Amino acid sequence: MARVILLVAYHVFKESVRDKVLYNLVLFATLMISASYLVGQLTAGQDIKIIKDLGLAASAVFGLFIAVFIGVGLVWKEVDRRSVYNVLVKPLRRHHFIVGKFIGLALTLLVNLAVMATAVYLVLAVMAWTEPGLANAAIVDAPVVDPNLLKAFLLIYVQLLVVTALALFFSTFSSPMLSAALTFGLYVVGHFNADLAHFENVVKSRAAARLAGALYYLLPNLAPFDVKAAVVHGQAVPAGYVLLTCGYGLLYAAAVLGLAMLVFARRDFK
Amino acid sequence: MAAIETDGLTKDYAVGFWRPRPYRALDGVTLRVEANEVFGFLGPNGAGKTTTLKLLMQLIYPTAGRISILGRPAGDPEVRRRVGFLPEAPYFYDYLTAEELLTYFAGLFGIRNPERRRRVGDLLDRLGIGGERRLPMRKFSKGMLQRVGLAQALINDPEIVFLDEPMSGLDPIGRRDVCALILSLRDRGCTVFFSSHILSDAETLCSRVGILAGGKMVATGLLSEMLAFKVAGWELVVAGIDAAALGMLGAVVRGVAPMADGRCTVDLAPDCEPERVIAAVHDRGGRLVSLNPMRLTLEDVFVAQVKASQAAAPAGRFMPEG
């Protein structure tokens, strides 16, 4: 079972590499180098924060685009081009195919994010080395080459896994355009989901408050994954918080993936 | 034990968005294919051939009916290990080469190196695309993709091969190669189930055929039984007698066509007694050149069956609502 899942996953990764998806890393590196040069003119200490902020935000955005645009086509493209006919008649279950697709894209995102994180650390290290005074100025908030950035990168990655699972789920039954719109919609909603938990404070209707409460648990809650500001400003991000948030993200992704498997298992390929 | 068996296989689709109507794509198809047989699944476009193959491969699920392959339910992982499938107009991954695709699929069957490398190389060479093994498949022609499709269907050395329109997109040399391949599969004990609307291929390759029309199985049986002893008429060639005199021989003569050198071809009805006609020709001074029975071709059987099925179901395949 694990062997066939990994084979499917390996081919998703291979396709991403050959489709030149990893070229975005060149764009990212260019962005980081240009930004570090431009913000070099700013007040000492602020440029480090900007580089960290920009690095984390760009990693999240680039990752989001990859997760959505590849994720929504992962299954749909195979069904539309009928290449799925050749695979599903082989000795693998339909849910193995879905899990393999998910792991393949998760691997692509991991490589992407790892390279982007390395690029951010490299830029920060070069800045700290060329201008030793920066370290003293920035120590007020956080070290220049701050290991806590990894926590932010980890949470971005788990958030991207949630987004990938959503994109893959929509991809099992709808077109890429609609899937992309729905996934982006849920991503945006997910960042404002916390407002739904306190909906009873702003509406009188108990039914509306209950509906909002149900939606709060049903929709992804993505705001906790955003710890950029805290990390950049040197505020503590406890390991327990990171673990709990990662646990929630992985459980949510697993549930969505389960739904995707259910839909895909019952589907007729006309 | 039959290699493939279906019983009352039925598939309905809902057609329409706001008020979906059930459309019967396949209607109670029952068939039995024995092991080591080349079975031709014939029918006009839209008859339900691809639907049947997709049901056998569990790419779609039946509304009713039962499927058994190698004595097990279709979709059983053990069955999948032992069968191969070529879909109609196959499409593969643009980013892979033919060699990588076959290596991938061999991996899904758990075939390991060096056996995997040997099978991939052998199949690509056997299907005439060994020279293009490292070319991305986005550069392949339709015929080359068809050959890759056949190669991937055989990668697990299957006991049964399901081929959906295997000659589609192939040039005459490709068709000859595929015919030879199907016969070689049969010779090594493989059961071949192939769908086609090209009847000459079926006549060349099949031991048994089934004819599907309007979603229903309208005829099935040994090709030899379907075509044998069904004389559609007689072709009599005579000399030394003119066409007008031949026309006087009675109602058994359906037509007379003059030929070169004073010969005539006479088209006789199937129920006539040719000996009497020959005697009558002799009496009028003519002589016999040749006499041949006109056998039914598969095409004649096919057209007759399809027309009969269309006449029997003029209302189409939408099911009554409610």
Interface residues (C-beta under 8 A of the other chain):
Chain A: R3 V4 L7 H11 K14 E15 R18 D19 R81 R82 S83 Y85 N86 V87 L88 V89 K90 P91 L92 R93 R266 D268 F269 K270
Chain B: Y13 K54 M57 Q58 L59 I60 Y61 P77 R80 R81 V83 F85 P87 A89 P90 Y91 F92 Y93 Y95 L96 Y104 F105 G107 L108 F109 G110 G149 Q152
